Amino acid sequence: MNSITKVIELFNSAFVQKDASLLSNLIAENCVMEGAFPPPDGLRVVGGKACREFWEALINTPDTQFSPETVTILDNRAIIQWRFEWGATEKRYVRGVNLMAVNEGVITEALGYVNGSLAE
């Protein structure tokens, strides 16, 4: 069983290193994810396979970069403050936060919120 710190470190590394294979065995089959886009409420994704596919697509999106800024662990929860950049020439970015829940060594919930706009 992975500790919450290890699970969150691997999750963040998947995005930083752009290596979706690091998500293996990190996501619960009953995982629920809420993304920050589209407005106003974002996208709700239910199920381990669907969450994995969403995150893999995000990781594999060209000309993007995710950078965690701070990570706070509280019991079985993690707060990840991050910066997300996109654009091949002119870089754009937003800052945001994910509220994560980890139970029995896997991610069971990921709620994403953005400070700014993901619109082009």
Backbone as XML, in Angstrom:
<?xml version="1.0"?>
<chain id="A" units="angstrom">
  <residue number="1" name="MET">
    <atom name="N" x="0.849" y="-1.189" z="0.000"/>
    <atom name="CA" x="0.000" y="0.000" z="0.000"/>
    <atom name="C" x="0.889" y="1.245" z="0.000"/>
  </residue>
  <residue number="2" name="ASN">
    <atom name="N" x="0.577" y="2.187" z="-0.874"/>
    <atom name="CA" x="1.336" y="3.428" z="-0.961"/>
    <atom name="C" x="0.853" y="4.422" z="0.075"/>
  </residue>
  <residue number="3" name="SER">
    <atom name="N" x="1.773" y="5.202" z="0.625"/>
    <atom name="CA" x="1.368" y="6.289" z="1.511"/>
    <atom name="C" x="0.784" y="7.402" z="0.653"/>
  </residue>
  <residue number="4" name="ILE">
    <atom name="N" x="-0.003" y="8.263" z="1.263"/>
    <atom name="CA" x="-0.607" y="9.371" z="0.510"/>
    <atom name="C" x="0.480" y="10.258" z="-0.098"/>
  </residue>
  <residue number="5" name="THR">
    <atom name="N" x="1.559" y="10.476" z="0.625"/>
    <atom name="CA" x="2.638" y="11.312" z="0.097"/>
    <atom name="C" x="3.217" y="10.691" z="-1.165"/>
  </residue>
  <residue number="6" name="LYS">
    <atom name="N" x="3.477" y="9.395" z="-1.157"/>
    <atom name="CA" x="4.038" y="8.712" z="-2.322"/>
    <atom name="C" x="3.059" y="8.743" z="-3.494"/>
  </residue>
  <residue number="7" name="VAL">
    <atom name="N" x="1.771" y="8.506" z="-3.224"/>
    <atom name="CA" x="0.761" y="8.535" z="-4.286"/>
    <atom name="C" x="0.727" y="9.909" z="-4.946"/>
  </residue>
  <residue number="8" name="ILE">
    <atom name="N" x="0.701" y="10.964" z="-4.164"/>
    <atom name="CA" x="0.632" y="12.319" z="-4.712"/>
    <atom name="C" x="1.928" y="12.683" z="-5.436"/>
  </residue>
  <residue number="9" name="GLU">
    <atom name="N" x="3.071" y="12.263" z="-4.906"/>
    <atom name="CA" x="4.343" y="12.504" z="-5.600"/>
    <atom name="C" x="4.345" y="11.833" z="-6.970"/>
  </residue>
  <residue number="10" name="LEU">
    <atom name="N" x="3.884" y="10.591" z="-7.054"/>
    <atom name="CA" x="3.831" y="9.887" z="-8.341"/>
    <atom name="C" x="2.837" y="10.549" z="-9.290"/>
  </residue>
  <residue number="11" name="PHE">
    <atom name="N" x="1.688" y="10.952" z="-8.764"/>
    <atom name="CA" x="0.686" y="11.639" z="-9.577"/>
    <atom name="C" x="1.277" y="12.909" z="-10.189"/>
  </residue>
  <residue number="12" name="ASN">
    <atom name="N" x="1.899" y="13.743" z="-9.361"/>
    <atom name="CA" x="2.503" y="14.976" z="-9.856"/>
    <atom name="C" x="3.633" y="14.683" z="-10.844"/>
  </residue>
  <residue number="13" name="SER">
    <atom name="N" x="4.438" y="13.676" z="-10.572"/>
    <atom name="CA" x="5.537" y="13.320" z="-11.465"/>
    <atom name="C" x="5.037" y="12.913" z="-12.843"/>
  </residue>
  <residue number="14" name="ALA">
    <atom name="N" x="3.899" y="12.251" z="-12.902"/>
    <atom name="CA" x="3.335" y="11.859" z="-14.199"/>
    <atom name="C" x="3.124" y="13.084" z="-15.079"/>
  </residue>
  <residue number="15" name="PHE">
    <atom name="N" x="2.656" y="14.173" z="-14.483"/>
    <atom name="CA" x="2.402" y="15.402" z="-15.242"/>
    <atom name="C" x="3.685" y="16.174" z="-15.531"/>
  </residue>
  <residue number="16" name="VAL">
    <atom name="N" x="4.560" y="16.283" z="-14.552"/>
    <atom name="CA" x="5.808" y="17.024" z="-14.728"/>
    <atom name="C" x="6.688" y="16.347" z="-15.778"/>
  </residue>
  <residue number="17" name="GLN">
    <atom name="N" x="6.786" y="15.016" z="-15.700"/>
    <atom name="CA" x="7.643" y="14.262" z="-16.617"/>
    <atom name="C" x="6.927" y="13.888" z="-17.916"/>
  </residue>
  <residue number="18" name="LYS">
    <atom name="N" x="5.617" y="14.200" z="-17.972"/>
    <atom name="CA" x="4.790" y="13.852" z="-19.133"/>
    <atom name="C" x="4.883" y="12.348" z="-19.411"/>
  </residue>
  <residue number="19" name="ASP">
    <atom name="N" x="4.697" y="11.570" z="-18.331"/>
    <atom name="CA" x="4.797" y="10.113" z="-18.393"/>
    <atom name="C" x="3.542" y="9.498" z="-17.781"/>
  </residue>
  <residue number="20" name="ALA">
    <atom name="N" x="2.541" y="9.267" z="-18.622"/>
    <atom name="CA" x="1.252" y="8.754" z="-18.146"/>
    <atom name="C" x="1.369" y="7.370" z="-17.516"/>
  </residue>
  <residue number="21" name="SER">
    <atom name="N" x="2.431" y="6.636" z="-17.819"/>
    <atom name="CA" x="2.588" y="5.300" z="-17.228"/>
    <atom name="C" x="2.740" y="5.365" z="-15.706"/>
  </residue>
  <residue number="22" name="LEU">
    <atom name="N" x="3.133" y="6.514" z="-15.178"/>
    <atom name="CA" x="3.267" y="6.665" z="-13.726"/>
    <atom name="C" x="1.920" y="6.643" z="-13.009"/>
  </residue>
  <residue number="23" name="LEU">
    <atom name="N" x="0.827" y="6.781" z="-13.766"/>
    <atom name="CA" x="-0.508" y="6.726" z="-13.158"/>
    <atom name="C" x="-0.947" y="5.301" z="-12.837"/>
  </residue>
  <residue number="24" name="SER">
    <atom name="N" x="-0.221" y="4.320" z="-13.368"/>
    <atom name="CA" x="-0.590" y="2.917" z="-13.139"/>
    <atom name="C" x="-0.725" y="2.642" z="-11.650"/>
  </residue>
  <residue number="25" name="ASN">
    <atom name="N" x="-1.794" y="2.001" z="-11.299"/>
    <atom name="CA" x="-2.072" y="1.570" z="-9.913"/>
    <atom name="C" x="-2.263" y="2.711" z="-8.924"/>
  </residue>
  <residue number="26" name="LEU">
    <atom name="N" x="-2.505" y="3.941" z="-9.411"/>
    <atom name="CA" x="-2.716" y="5.079" z="-8.503"/>
    <atom name="C" x="-4.175" y="5.490" z="-8.391"/>
  </residue>
  <residue number="27" name="ILE">
    <atom name="N" x="-5.041" y="4.971" z="-9.269"/>
    <atom name="CA" x="-6.398" y="5.496" z="-9.374"/>
    <atom name="C" x="-7.409" y="4.410" z="-9.016"/>
  </residue>
  <residue number="28" name="ALA">
    <atom name="N" x="-8.282" y="4.709" z="-8.056"/>
    <atom name="CA" x="-9.315" y="3.762" z="-7.628"/>
    <atom name="C" x="-10.338" y="3.551" z="-8.734"/>
  </residue>
  <residue number="29" name="GLU">
    <atom name="N" x="-10.902" y="2.384" z="-8.781"/>
    <atom name="CA" x="-11.934" y="2.096" z="-9.784"/>
    <atom name="C" x="-13.167" y="2.969" z="-9.597"/>
  </residue>
  <residue number="30" name="ASN">
    <atom name="N" x="-13.400" y="3.455" z="-8.378"/>
    <atom name="CA" x="-14.553" y="4.325" z="-8.115"/>
    <atom name="C" x="-14.157" y="5.800" z="-8.017"/>
  </residue>
  <residue number="31" name="CYS">
    <atom name="N" x="-13.032" y="6.159" z="-8.609"/>
    <atom name="CA" x="-12.534" y="7.540" z="-8.556"/>
    <atom name="C" x="-13.525" y="8.509" z="-9.204"/>
  </residue>
  <residue number="32" name="VAL">
    <atom name="N" x="-13.625" y="9.684" z="-8.611"/>
    <atom name="CA" x="-14.431" y="10.777" z="-9.159"/>
    <atom name="C" x="-13.515" y="11.980" z="-9.321"/>
  </residue>
  <residue number="33" name="MET">
    <atom name="N" x="-13.535" y="12.576" z="-10.512"/>
    <atom name="CA" x="-12.722" y="13.736" z="-10.798"/>
    <atom name="C" x="-13.614" y="14.851" z="-11.323"/>
  </residue>
  <residue number="34" name="GLU">
    <atom name="N" x="-13.372" y="16.051" z="-10.857"/>
    <atom name="CA" x="-14.049" y="17.223" z="-11.400"/>
    <atom name="C" x="-12.992" y="18.173" z="-11.902"/>
  </residue>
  <residue number="35" name="GLY">
    <atom name="N" x="-13.038" y="18.459" z="-13.194"/>
    <atom name="CA" x="-12.084" y="19.368" z="-13.811"/>
    <atom name="C" x="-12.586" y="20.800" z="-13.777"/>
  </residue>
  <residue number="36" name="ALA">
    <atom name="N" x="-11.705" y="21.702" z="-14.102"/>
    <atom name="CA" x="-12.023" y="23.136" z="-14.052"/>
    <atom name="C" x="-12.672" y="23.654" z="-15.325"/>
  </residue>
  <residue number="37" name="PHE">
    <atom name="N" x="-12.713" y="22.849" z="-16.367"/>
    <atom name="CA" x="-13.222" y="23.289" z="-17.659"/>
    <atom name="C" x="-14.199" y="22.260" z="-18.180"/>
  </residue>
  <residue number="38" name="PRO">
    <atom name="N" x="-15.266" y="22.581" z="-18.819"/>
    <atom name="CA" x="-15.709" y="23.915" z="-19.228"/>
    <atom name="C" x="-16.479" y="24.626" z="-18.110"/>
  </residue>
  <residue number="39" name="PRO">
    <atom name="N" x="-16.512" y="25.954" z="-18.162"/>
    <atom name="CA" x="-17.256" y="26.715" z="-17.163"/>
    <atom name="C" x="-18.757" y="26.489" z="-17.328"/>
  </residue>
  <residue number="40" name="PRO">
    <atom name="N" x="-19.548" y="26.697" z="-16.339"/>
    <atom name="CA" x="-19.180" y="27.239" z="-15.038"/>
    <atom name="C" x="-18.797" y="26.159" z="-14.028"/>
  </residue>
  <residue number="41" name="ASP">
    <atom name="N" x="-19.207" y="24.905" z="-14.231"/>
    <atom name="CA" x="-18.991" y="23.877" z="-13.212"/>
    <atom name="C" x="-17.915" y="22.866" z="-13.546"/>
  </residue>
  <residue number="42" name="GLY">
    <atom name="N" x="-17.345" y="22.912" z="-14.730"/>
    <atom name="CA" x="-16.326" y="21.946" z="-15.095"/>
    <atom name="C" x="-16.917" y="20.616" z="-15.504"/>
  </residue>
  <residue number="43" name="LEU">
    <atom name="N" x="-16.044" y="19.697" z="-15.783"/>
    <atom name="CA" x="-16.405" y="18.367" z="-16.248"/>
    <atom name="C" x="-16.313" y="17.386" z="-15.093"/>
  </residue>
  <residue number="44" name="ARG">
    <atom name="N" x="-17.322" y="16.543" z="-14.933"/>
    <atom name="CA" x="-17.296" y="15.504" z="-13.900"/>
    <atom name="C" x="-17.020" y="14.173" z="-14.591"/>
  </residue>
  <residue number="45" name="VAL">
    <atom name="N" x="-16.006" y="13.476" z="-14.120"/>
    <atom name="CA" x="-15.592" y="12.196" z="-14.683"/>
    <atom name="C" x="-15.700" y="11.159" z="-13.575"/>
  </residue>
  <residue number="46" name="VAL">
    <atom name="N" x="-16.375" y="10.047" z="-13.863"/>
    <atom name="CA" x="-16.621" y="9.021" z="-12.849"/>
    <atom name="C" x="-16.040" y="7.692" z="-13.324"/>
  </residue>
  <residue number="47" name="GLY">
    <atom name="N" x="-15.301" y="7.044" z="-12.444"/>
    <atom name="CA" x="-14.733" y="5.730" z="-12.729"/>
    <atom name="C" x="-13.239" y="5.808" z="-12.974"/>
  </residue>
  <residue number="48" name="GLY">
    <atom name="N" x="-12.528" y="4.799" z="-12.516"/>
    <atom name="CA" x="-11.076" y="4.770" z="-12.638"/>
    <atom name="C" x="-10.595" y="4.853" z="-14.065"/>
  </residue>
  <residue number="49" name="LYS">
    <atom name="N" x="-11.208" y="4.077" z="-14.956"/>
    <atom name="CA" x="-10.790" y="4.065" z="-16.360"/>
    <atom name="C" x="-10.998" y="5.438" z="-16.994"/>
  </residue>
  <residue number="50" name="ALA">
    <atom name="N" x="-12.147" y="6.046" z="-16.751"/>
    <atom name="CA" x="-12.444" y="7.363" z="-17.326"/>
    <atom name="C" x="-11.503" y="8.437" z="-16.778"/>
  </residue>
  <residue number="51" name="CYS">
    <atom name="N" x="-11.212" y="8.400" z="-15.476"/>
    <atom name="CA" x="-10.285" y="9.370" z="-14.881"/>
    <atom name="C" x="-8.888" y="9.198" z="-15.464"/>
  </residue>
  <residue number="52" name="ARG">
    <atom name="N" x="-8.437" y="7.948" z="-15.566"/>
    <atom name="CA" x="-7.125" y="7.651" z="-16.136"/>
    <atom name="C" x="-7.034" y="8.183" z="-17.574"/>
  </residue>
  <residue number="53" name="GLU">
    <atom name="N" x="-8.059" y="7.933" z="-18.372"/>
    <atom name="CA" x="-8.061" y="8.403" z="-19.764"/>
    <atom name="C" x="-8.021" y="9.928" z="-19.846"/>
  </residue>
  <residue number="54" name="PHE">
    <atom name="N" x="-8.776" y="10.605" z="-18.974"/>
    <atom name="CA" x="-8.762" y="12.070" z="-18.956"/>
    <atom name="C" x="-7.355" y="12.578" z="-18.645"/>
  </residue>
  <residue number="55" name="TRP">
    <atom name="N" x="-6.745" y="12.045" z="-17.579"/>
    <atom name="CA" x="-5.415" y="12.509" z="-17.177"/>
    <atom name="C" x="-4.356" y="12.145" z="-18.210"/>
  </residue>
  <residue number="56" name="GLU">
    <atom name="N" x="-4.451" y="10.968" z="-18.814"/>
    <atom name="CA" x="-3.497" y="10.582" z="-19.853"/>
    <atom name="C" x="-3.568" y="11.550" z="-21.039"/>
  </residue>
  <residue number="57" name="ALA">
    <atom name="N" x="-4.782" y="11.916" z="-21.435"/>
    <atom name="CA" x="-4.941" y="12.864" z="-22.546"/>
    <atom name="C" x="-4.329" y="14.215" z="-22.187"/>
  </residue>
  <residue number="58" name="LEU">
    <atom name="N" x="-4.526" y="14.674" z="-20.966"/>
    <atom name="CA" x="-3.957" y="15.947" z="-20.532"/>
    <atom name="C" x="-2.426" y="15.882" z="-20.520"/>
  </residue>
  <residue number="59" name="ILE">
    <atom name="N" x="-1.891" y="14.798" z="-19.991"/>
    <atom name="CA" x="-0.437" y="14.611" z="-19.952"/>
    <atom name="C" x="0.148" y="14.625" z="-21.358"/>
  </residue>
  <residue number="60" name="ASN">
    <atom name="N" x="-0.540" y="13.995" z="-22.293"/>
    <atom name="CA" x="-0.034" y="13.839" z="-23.658"/>
    <atom name="C" x="-0.363" y="15.004" z="-24.585"/>
  </residue>
  <residue number="61" name="THR">
    <atom name="N" x="-0.988" y="16.057" z="-24.065"/>
    <atom name="CA" x="-1.291" y="17.224" z="-24.883"/>
    <atom name="C" x="0.004" y="17.972" z="-25.192"/>
  </residue>
  <residue number="62" name="PRO">
    <atom name="N" x="0.307" y="18.167" z="-26.483"/>
    <atom name="CA" x="1.548" y="18.876" z="-26.842"/>
    <atom name="C" x="1.553" y="20.316" z="-26.329"/>
  </residue>
  <residue number="63" name="ASP">
    <atom name="N" x="2.748" y="20.824" z="-26.109"/>
    <atom name="CA" x="2.972" y="22.228" z="-25.748"/>
    <atom name="C" x="2.278" y="22.644" z="-24.459"/>
  </residue>
  <residue number="64" name="THR">
    <atom name="N" x="2.223" y="21.706" z="-23.502"/>
    <atom name="CA" x="1.676" y="22.008" z="-22.181"/>
    <atom name="C" x="2.696" y="21.620" z="-21.118"/>
  </residue>
  <residue number="65" name="GLN">
    <atom name="N" x="2.595" y="22.249" z="-19.955"/>
    <atom name="CA" x="3.457" y="21.888" z="-18.841"/>
    <atom name="C" x="2.747" y="22.176" z="-17.524"/>
  </residue>
  <residue number="66" name="PHE">
    <atom name="N" x="2.693" y="21.180" z="-16.680"/>
    <atom name="CA" x="2.123" y="21.268" z="-15.345"/>
    <atom name="C" x="3.274" y="21.400" z="-14.359"/>
  </residue>
  <residue number="67" name="SER">
    <atom name="N" x="3.163" y="22.346" z="-13.420"/>
    <atom name="CA" x="4.192" y="22.536" z="-12.392"/>
    <atom name="C" x="3.534" y="22.661" z="-11.023"/>
  </residue>
  <residue number="68" name="PRO">
    <atom name="N" x="3.698" y="21.672" z="-10.154"/>
    <atom name="CA" x="3.180" y="21.833" z="-8.796"/>
    <atom name="C" x="3.959" y="22.932" z="-8.077"/>
  </residue>
  <residue number="69" name="GLU">
    <atom name="N" x="3.247" y="23.744" z="-7.319"/>
    <atom name="CA" x="3.897" y="24.818" z="-6.567"/>
    <atom name="C" x="4.037" y="24.441" z="-5.099"/>
  </residue>
  <residue number="70" name="THR">
    <atom name="N" x="2.938" y="23.995" z="-4.483"/>
    <atom name="CA" x="2.998" y="23.509" z="-3.103"/>
    <atom name="C" x="2.075" y="22.307" z="-2.972"/>
  </residue>
  <residue number="71" name="VAL">
    <atom name="N" x="2.437" y="21.426" z="-2.062"/>
    <atom name="CA" x="1.619" y="20.257" z="-1.751"/>
    <atom name="C" x="1.478" y="20.197" z="-0.239"/>
  </residue>
  <residue number="72" name="THR">
    <atom name="N" x="0.234" y="20.117" z="0.218"/>
    <atom name="CA" x="-0.045" y="20.005" z="1.648"/>
    <atom name="C" x="-0.821" y="18.713" z="1.869"/>
  </residue>
  <residue number="73" name="ILE">
    <atom name="N" x="-0.343" y="17.889" z="2.803"/>
    <atom name="CA" x="-0.992" y="16.617" z="3.125"/>
    <atom name="C" x="-1.669" y="16.755" z="4.484"/>
  </residue>
  <residue number="74" name="LEU">
    <atom name="N" x="-2.950" y="16.404" z="4.542"/>
    <atom name="CA" x="-3.731" y="16.436" z="5.786"/>
    <atom name="C" x="-4.511" y="15.129" z="5.872"/>
  </residue>
  <residue number="75" name="ASP">
    <atom name="N" x="-4.057" y="14.210" z="6.728"/>
    <atom name="CA" x="-4.708" y="12.913" z="6.897"/>
    <atom name="C" x="-4.733" y="12.193" z="5.554"/>
  </residue>
  <residue number="76" name="ASN">
    <atom name="N" x="-5.908" y="11.927" z="4.990"/>
    <atom name="CA" x="-5.982" y="11.230" z="3.703"/>
    <atom name="C" x="-6.239" y="12.195" z="2.543"/>
  </residue>
  <residue number="77" name="ARG">
    <atom name="N" x="-6.008" y="13.474" z="2.765"/>
    <atom name="CA" x="-6.261" y="14.495" z="1.741"/>
    <atom name="C" x="-4.978" y="15.224" z="1.375"/>
  </residue>
  <residue number="78" name="ALA">
    <atom name="N" x="-4.947" y="15.685" z="0.135"/>
    <atom name="CA" x="-3.823" y="16.496" z="-0.329"/>
    <atom name="C" x="-4.373" y="17.732" z="-1.029"/>
  </residue>
  <residue number="79" name="ILE">
    <atom name="N" x="-3.699" y="18.840" z="-0.823"/>
    <atom name="CA" x="-4.003" y="20.088" z="-1.515"/>
    <atom name="C" x="-2.795" y="20.377" z="-2.392"/>
  </residue>
  <residue number="80" name="ILE">
    <atom name="N" x="-3.015" y="20.409" z="-3.690"/>
    <atom name="CA" x="-1.933" y="20.669" z="-4.638"/>
    <atom name="C" x="-2.197" y="22.006" z="-5.318"/>
  </residue>
  <residue number="81" name="GLN">
    <atom name="N" x="-1.339" y="22.987" z="-5.054"/>
    <atom name="CA" x="-1.405" y="24.254" z="-5.778"/>
    <atom name="C" x="-0.455" y="24.120" z="-6.961"/>
  </residue>
  <residue number="82" name="TRP">
    <atom name="N" x="-0.916" y="24.538" z="-8.161"/>
    <atom name="CA" x="-0.144" y="24.279" z="-9.367"/>
    <atom name="C" x="-0.248" y="25.421" z="-10.366"/>
  </residue>
  <residue number="83" name="ARG">
    <atom name="N" x="0.593" y="25.303" z="-11.373"/>
    <atom name="CA" x="0.594" y="26.218" z="-12.525"/>
    <atom name="C" x="0.552" y="25.338" z="-13.771"/>
  </residue>
  <residue number="84" name="PHE">
    <atom name="N" x="-0.306" y="25.713" z="-14.734"/>
    <atom name="CA" x="-0.442" y="24.963" z="-15.975"/>
    <atom name="C" x="-0.209" y="25.914" z="-17.138"/>
  </residue>
  <residue number="85" name="GLU">
    <atom name="N" x="0.781" y="25.594" z="-17.986"/>
    <atom name="CA" x="1.135" y="26.426" z="-19.138"/>
    <atom name="C" x="0.771" y="25.705" z="-20.424"/>
  </residue>
  <residue number="86" name="TRP">
    <atom name="N" x="0.397" y="26.474" z="-21.437"/>
    <atom name="CA" x="0.153" y="25.916" z="-22.763"/>
    <atom name="C" x="0.526" y="26.935" z="-23.815"/>
  </residue>
  <residue number="87" name="GLY">
    <atom name="N" x="0.705" y="26.457" z="-25.036"/>
    <atom name="CA" x="1.025" y="27.326" z="-26.165"/>
    <atom name="C" x="2.400" y="27.030" z="-26.724"/>
  </residue>
  <residue number="88" name="ALA">
    <atom name="N" x="2.476" y="26.875" z="-28.036"/>
    <atom name="CA" x="3.743" y="26.558" z="-28.692"/>
    <atom name="C" x="4.668" y="27.760" z="-28.759"/>
  </residue>
  <residue number="89" name="THR">
    <atom name="N" x="4.128" y="28.923" z="-29.000"/>
    <atom name="CA" x="4.977" y="30.116" z="-29.122"/>
    <atom name="C" x="4.703" y="31.082" z="-27.978"/>
  </residue>
  <residue number="90" name="GLU">
    <atom name="N" x="3.507" y="31.615" z="-27.932"/>
    <atom name="CA" x="3.145" y="32.513" z="-26.836"/>
    <atom name="C" x="2.593" y="31.676" z="-25.686"/>
  </residue>
  <residue number="91" name="LYS">
    <atom name="N" x="3.329" y="31.627" z="-24.591"/>
    <atom name="CA" x="2.911" y="30.831" z="-23.442"/>
    <atom name="C" x="1.782" y="31.524" z="-22.685"/>
  </residue>
  <residue number="92" name="ARG">
    <atom name="N" x="0.773" y="30.751" z="-22.384"/>
    <atom name="CA" x="-0.314" y="31.207" z="-21.519"/>
    <atom name="C" x="-0.322" y="30.283" z="-20.317"/>
  </residue>
  <residue number="93" name="TYR">
    <atom name="N" x="-0.880" y="30.759" z="-19.229"/>
    <atom name="CA" x="-0.930" y="29.897" z="-18.052"/>
    <atom name="C" x="-2.084" y="30.279" z="-17.139"/>
  </residue>
  <residue number="94" name="VAL">
    <atom name="N" x="-2.432" y="29.339" z="-16.295"/>
    <atom name="CA" x="-3.362" y="29.551" z="-15.202"/>
    <atom name="C" x="-2.753" y="28.907" z="-13.960"/>
  </residue>
  <residue number="95" name="ARG">
    <atom name="N" x="-3.209" y="29.368" z="-12.819"/>
    <atom name="CA" x="-2.841" y="28.731" z="-11.553"/>
    <atom name="C" x="-4.106" y="28.129" z="-10.992"/>
  </residue>
  <residue number="96" name="GLY">
    <atom name="N" x="-3.945" y="27.060" z="-10.236"/>
    <atom name="CA" x="-5.109" y="26.398" z="-9.690"/>
    <atom name="C" x="-4.761" y="25.522" z="-8.509"/>
  </residue>
  <residue number="97" name="VAL">
    <atom name="N" x="-5.763" y="24.770" z="-8.089"/>
    <atom name="CA" x="-5.598" y="23.880" z="-6.940"/>
    <atom name="C" x="-6.400" y="22.614" z="-7.190"/>
  </residue>
  <residue number="98" name="ASN">
    <atom name="N" x="-5.841" y="21.493" z="-6.781"/>
    <atom name="CA" x="-6.570" y="20.222" z="-6.764"/>
    <atom name="C" x="-6.728" y="19.792" z="-5.323"/>
  </residue>
  <residue number="99" name="LEU">
    <atom name="N" x="-7.921" y="19.376" z="-4.980"/>
    <atom name="CA" x="-8.212" y="18.791" z="-3.681"/>
    <atom name="C" x="-8.345" y="17.300" z="-3.912"/>
  </residue>
  <residue number="100" name="MET">
    <atom name="N" x="-7.410" y="16.526" z="-3.377"/>
    <atom name="CA" x="-7.327" y="15.095" z="-3.654"/>
    <atom name="C" x="-7.644" y="14.287" z="-2.396"/>
  </residue>
  <residue number="101" name="ALA">
    <atom name="N" x="-8.275" y="13.146" z="-2.591"/>
    <atom name="CA" x="-8.482" y="12.186" z="-1.508"/>
    <atom name="C" x="-7.806" y="10.879" z="-1.910"/>
  </residue>
  <residue number="102" name="VAL">
    <atom name="N" x="-7.083" y="10.296" z="-0.980"/>
    <atom name="CA" x="-6.406" y="9.022" z="-1.205"/>
    <atom name="C" x="-6.855" y="8.065" z="-0.111"/>
  </residue>
  <residue number="103" name="ASN">
    <atom name="N" x="-7.372" y="6.919" z="-0.538"/>
    <atom name="CA" x="-7.822" y="5.901" z="0.402"/>
    <atom name="C" x="-7.250" y="4.558" z="-0.020"/>
  </residue>
  <residue number="104" name="GLU">
    <atom name="N" x="-6.686" y="3.847" z="0.950"/>
    <atom name="CA" x="-6.085" y="2.536" z="0.705"/>
    <atom name="C" x="-5.072" y="2.574" z="-0.426"/>
  </residue>
  <residue number="105" name="GLY">
    <atom name="N" x="-4.307" y="3.662" z="-0.499"/>
    <atom name="CA" x="-3.209" y="3.771" z="-1.442"/>
    <atom name="C" x="-3.558" y="4.162" z="-2.856"/>
  </residue>
  <residue number="106" name="VAL">
    <atom name="N" x="-4.815" y="4.580" z="-3.094"/>
    <atom name="CA" x="-5.216" y="5.005" z="-4.439"/>
    <atom name="C" x="-6.044" y="6.284" z="-4.364"/>
  </residue>
  <residue number="107" name="ILE">
    <atom name="N" x="-6.022" y="7.036" z="-5.458"/>
    <atom name="CA" x="-6.777" y="8.296" z="-5.534"/>
    <atom name="C" x="-8.255" y="7.965" z="-5.718"/>
  </residue>
  <residue number="108" name="THR">
    <atom name="N" x="-9.086" y="8.501" z="-4.833"/>
    <atom name="CA" x="-10.529" y="8.268" z="-4.914"/>
    <atom name="C" x="-11.299" y="9.516" z="-5.331"/>
  </residue>
  <residue number="109" name="GLU">
    <atom name="N" x="-10.677" y="10.677" z="-5.180"/>
    <atom name="CA" x="-11.354" y="11.927" z="-5.538"/>
    <atom name="C" x="-10.315" y="12.963" z="-5.921"/>
  </residue>
  <residue number="110" name="ALA">
    <atom name="N" x="-10.636" y="13.738" z="-6.966"/>
    <atom name="CA" x="-9.766" y="14.827" z="-7.406"/>
    <atom name="C" x="-10.654" y="15.961" z="-7.896"/>
  </residue>
  <residue number="111" name="LEU">
    <atom name="N" x="-10.669" y="17.045" z="-7.150"/>
    <atom name="CA" x="-11.496" y="18.197" z="-7.491"/>
    <atom name="C" x="-10.572" y="19.338" z="-7.894"/>
  </residue>
  <residue number="112" name="GLY">
    <atom name="N" x="-10.708" y="19.835" z="-9.139"/>
    <atom name="CA" x="-9.818" y="20.867" z="-9.654"/>
    <atom name="C" x="-10.502" y="22.216" z="-9.763"/>
  </residue>
  <residue number="113" name="TYR">
    <atom name="N" x="-9.777" y="23.251" z="-9.352"/>
    <atom name="CA" x="-10.283" y="24.623" z="-9.422"/>
    <atom name="C" x="-9.193" y="25.503" z="-10.012"/>
  </residue>
  <residue number="114" name="VAL">
    <atom name="N" x="-9.591" y="26.507" z="-10.806"/>
    <atom name="CA" x="-8.645" y="27.361" z="-11.519"/>
    <atom name="C" x="-8.835" y="28.817" z="-11.130"/>
  </residue>
  <residue number="115" name="ASN">
    <atom name="N" x="-7.721" y="29.520" z="-11.019"/>
    <atom name="CA" x="-7.701" y="30.954" z="-10.814"/>
    <atom name="C" x="-7.369" y="31.574" z="-12.163"/>
  </residue>
  <residue number="116" name="GLY">
    <atom name="N" x="-8.368" y="31.954" z="-12.915"/>
    <atom name="CA" x="-8.147" y="32.488" z="-14.248"/>
    <atom name="C" x="-9.047" y="31.799" z="-15.237"/>
  </residue>
  <residue number="117" name="SER">
    <atom name="N" x="-8.663" y="31.785" z="-16.499"/>
    <atom name="CA" x="-9.489" y="31.206" z="-17.544"/>
    <atom name="C" x="-8.661" y="30.281" z="-18.420"/>
  </residue>
  <residue number="118" name="LEU">
    <atom name="N" x="-9.251" y="29.144" z="-18.764"/>
    <atom name="CA" x="-8.587" y="28.212" z="-19.670"/>
    <atom name="C" x="-8.953" y="28.493" z="-21.122"/>
  </residue>
  <residue number="119" name="ALA">
    <atom name="N" x="-9.777" y="29.489" z="-21.355"/>
    <atom name="CA" x="-10.199" y="29.824" z="-22.720"/>
    <atom name="C" x="-9.024" y="30.407" z="-23.495"/>
  </residue>
  <residue number="120" name="GLU">
    <atom name="N" x="-8.998" y="30.122" z="-24.764"/>
    <atom name="CA" x="-7.911" y="30.621" z="-25.632"/>
    <atom name="C" x="-8.067" y="32.098" z="-25.894"/>
  </residue>
</chain>
